[in-house]
Protein backbone atom coordinates (compact mmCIF):
# COMPACT_ATOMS: atom_id res chain seq x y z
CA UNK A 1 0.00 0.00 0.00
CA UNK A 2 1.40 3.41 -0.94
CA UNK A 3 0.67 6.51 1.09
CA UNK A 4 0.58 10.12 0.03
CA UNK A 5 3.10 11.11 2.68
CA UNK A 6 5.37 8.16 3.48
CA UNK A 7 7.19 8.10 6.80
CA UNK A 8 10.74 9.45 6.93
CA UNK A 9 13.58 6.99 6.41
CA UNK A 10 14.59 5.13 9.57
CA UNK A 11 18.04 6.73 9.80
CA UNK A 12 16.54 10.11 10.76
CA UNK A 13 16.38 8.77 14.33
CA UNK A 14 20.17 8.70 14.44
CA UNK A 15 20.21 12.51 14.53
CA UNK A 16 17.33 13.11 16.97
CA UNK A 17 17.58 14.02 20.65
CA UNK A 18 15.63 10.91 21.67
CA UNK A 19 18.14 8.47 20.16
CA UNK A 20 19.62 6.23 22.87
CA UNK A 21 22.46 4.65 20.89
CA UNK A 22 25.81 6.12 19.87
CA UNK A 23 25.22 9.63 18.58
CA UNK A 24 26.38 10.12 15.00
CA UNK A 25 27.28 13.71 14.26
CA UNK A 26 26.78 15.24 10.83
CA UNK A 27 29.95 16.19 8.97
CA UNK A 28 31.44 19.62 9.79
CA UNK A 29 30.57 22.50 7.47
CA UNK A 30 32.78 23.05 4.46
CA UNK A 31 35.41 25.76 4.46
CA UNK A 32 36.98 27.24 1.32
CA UNK A 33 35.84 26.18 -2.14
CA UNK A 34 33.81 23.19 -3.26
CA UNK A 35 32.40 21.85 -6.50
CA UNK A 36 28.71 21.11 -6.94
CA UNK A 37 26.99 20.20 -10.20
CA UNK A 38 30.13 21.09 -12.12
CA UNK A 39 30.36 24.63 -10.70
CA UNK A 40 32.99 25.80 -8.21
CA UNK A 41 31.59 27.66 -5.22
CA UNK A 42 33.23 29.43 -2.29
CA UNK A 43 32.06 29.48 1.32
CA UNK A 44 33.31 33.05 1.69
CA UNK A 45 30.50 35.59 1.57
CA UNK A 46 31.73 38.05 -1.02
CA UNK A 47 30.42 39.39 -4.28
CA UNK A 48 32.68 38.34 -7.16
CA UNK A 49 33.71 41.16 -9.45
CA UNK A 50 32.63 41.21 -13.07
CA UNK A 51 36.04 40.12 -14.41
CA UNK A 52 35.88 36.97 -12.29
CA UNK A 53 32.56 36.22 -13.96
CA UNK A 54 33.94 36.90 -17.44
CA UNK A 55 31.92 40.08 -17.97
CA UNK A 56 33.35 43.37 -19.20
CA UNK A 57 32.97 46.15 -16.62
CA UNK A 58 31.50 49.38 -18.03
CA UNK A 59 31.99 51.61 -14.99
CA UNK A 60 35.29 52.73 -13.35
CA UNK A 61 37.27 50.07 -11.55
CA UNK A 62 38.25 52.06 -8.42
CA UNK A 63 36.52 51.24 -5.14
CA UNK A 64 35.08 54.68 -4.30
CA UNK A 65 32.67 55.02 -7.23
CA UNK A 66 29.41 56.95 -6.95
CA UNK A 67 26.98 54.07 -7.49
CA UNK A 68 23.81 56.15 -8.06
CA UNK A 69 25.60 58.31 -10.65
CA UNK A 70 26.98 55.23 -12.42
CA UNK A 71 23.53 53.64 -12.42
CA UNK A 72 22.08 56.78 -14.03
CA UNK A 73 24.80 56.70 -16.70
CA UNK A 74 24.18 53.02 -17.40
CA UNK A 75 20.44 53.64 -17.52
CA UNK A 76 20.91 56.38 -20.13
CA UNK A 77 23.20 54.08 -22.09
CA UNK A 78 20.60 51.31 -21.86
CA UNK A 79 17.87 53.57 -23.26
CA UNK A 80 20.20 54.73 -26.05
CA UNK A 81 21.16 51.13 -26.91
CA UNK A 82 17.51 50.10 -26.88
CA UNK A 83 16.67 52.87 -29.33
CA UNK A 84 19.57 51.72 -31.51
CA UNK A 85 18.14 48.17 -31.37
CA UNK A 86 14.74 49.43 -32.49
CA UNK A 87 16.42 51.35 -35.32
CA UNK A 88 18.45 48.30 -36.39
CA UNK A 89 15.36 46.08 -36.28
CA UNK A 90 13.52 48.53 -38.52
CA UNK A 91 16.33 49.01 -41.06
CA UNK A 92 18.67 45.95 -40.87
CA UNK A 93 16.91 43.13 -38.96
CA UNK A 94 19.75 40.66 -39.48
CA UNK A 95 22.19 42.82 -37.47
CA UNK A 96 20.30 42.94 -34.16
CA UNK A 97 22.47 40.43 -32.22
CA UNK A 98 25.20 42.93 -31.28
CA UNK A 99 22.68 45.38 -29.80
CA UNK A 100 21.02 42.61 -27.79
CA UNK A 101 24.44 41.60 -26.43
CA UNK A 102 25.16 45.24 -25.53
CA UNK A 103 21.84 45.48 -23.67
CA UNK A 104 22.66 42.27 -21.78
CA UNK A 105 26.09 43.64 -20.85
CA UNK A 106 24.62 46.93 -19.60
CA UNK A 107 21.98 45.09 -17.56
CA UNK A 108 24.60 42.79 -16.00
CA UNK A 109 26.69 45.83 -15.01
CA UNK A 110 23.64 47.52 -13.51
CA UNK A 111 22.75 44.35 -11.65
CA UNK A 112 26.28 44.12 -10.26
CA UNK A 113 26.17 47.74 -9.07
CA UNK A 114 22.85 47.08 -7.36
CA UNK A 115 24.31 44.00 -5.68
CA UNK A 116 27.12 46.19 -4.32
CA UNK A 117 24.41 48.12 -2.45
CA UNK A 118 22.92 45.01 -0.80
CA UNK A 119 25.01 45.23 2.42
CA UNK A 120 23.97 48.88 2.86
CA UNK A 121 20.35 47.94 2.19
CA UNK A 122 20.50 45.13 4.75
CA UNK A 123 22.03 47.48 7.34
CA UNK A 124 19.36 50.11 6.70
CA UNK A 125 16.61 47.48 6.91
CA UNK A 126 17.88 46.18 10.27
CA UNK A 127 18.26 49.74 11.56
CA UNK A 128 14.70 50.57 10.50
CA UNK A 129 13.37 47.38 12.13
CA UNK A 130 15.17 48.20 15.38
CA UNK A 131 13.90 51.79 15.37
CA UNK A 132 10.37 50.51 14.78
CA UNK A 133 10.78 48.05 17.64
CA UNK A 134 11.95 50.82 19.98
CA UNK A 135 9.01 53.02 18.92
CA UNK A 136 6.48 50.24 19.56
CA UNK A 137 8.01 49.46 22.95
CA UNK A 138 7.92 53.15 23.96
CA UNK A 139 4.25 53.32 22.95
CA UNK A 140 3.50 50.16 24.95
CA UNK A 141 5.36 51.57 27.96
CA UNK A 142 3.42 54.84 27.73
CA UNK A 143 0.15 52.89 27.56
CA UNK A 144 1.13 50.80 30.58
CA UNK A 145 2.08 53.90 32.57
CA UNK A 146 -1.20 55.59 31.68
CA UNK A 147 -3.18 52.51 32.69
CA UNK A 148 -1.17 52.24 35.93
CA UNK A 149 -2.06 55.86 36.78
CA UNK A 150 -5.73 55.20 35.98
CA UNK A 151 -5.71 52.09 38.17
CA UNK A 152 -3.95 53.94 41.00
CA UNK A 153 -6.63 56.65 40.81
CA UNK A 154 -9.40 54.01 40.77
CA UNK A 155 -7.85 52.23 43.75
CA UNK A 156 -7.54 55.51 45.66
CA UNK A 157 -11.17 56.33 44.90
CA UNK A 158 -12.23 52.82 45.94
CA UNK A 159 -10.24 53.12 49.16
CA UNK A 160 -11.86 56.46 50.00
CA UNK A 161 -15.35 55.08 49.25
CA UNK A 162 -14.59 52.06 51.40
CA UNK A 163 -13.34 54.33 54.22
CA UNK A 164 -16.53 56.43 53.98
CA UNK A 165 -18.72 53.32 54.00
CA UNK A 166 -16.76 51.99 56.96
CA UNK A 167 -17.23 55.30 58.83
CA UNK A 168 -20.97 55.26 58.15
CA UNK A 169 -21.20 51.66 59.31
CA UNK A 170 -19.25 52.44 62.47
CA UNK A 171 -21.51 55.41 63.17
CA UNK A 172 -24.62 53.27 62.73
CA UNK A 173 -23.18 50.52 64.90
CA UNK A 174 -22.08 53.08 67.50
CA UNK A 175 -25.52 54.72 67.53
CA UNK A 176 -27.36 51.40 67.90
CA UNK A 177 -25.17 50.32 70.85
CA UNK A 178 -25.92 53.47 72.86
CA UNK A 179 -28.78 53.39 75.37
CA UNK A 180 -32.11 54.75 74.09
CA UNK A 181 -31.99 57.93 76.05
CA UNK A 182 -28.61 58.96 74.66
CA UNK A 183 -29.54 58.68 71.04
PyMOL commands that set and color helices and strands:
alter all, ss='L'
color gray80, all
select helices_A, chain A and resi 10-15+51-53+67-91+93-95+97-116+118-177+180-182
alter helices_A, ss='H'
color red, helices_A
select strands_A, chain A and resi 33-36+39-42
alter strands_A, ss='S'
color yellow, strands_A
deselect
rebuild
show_as cartoon
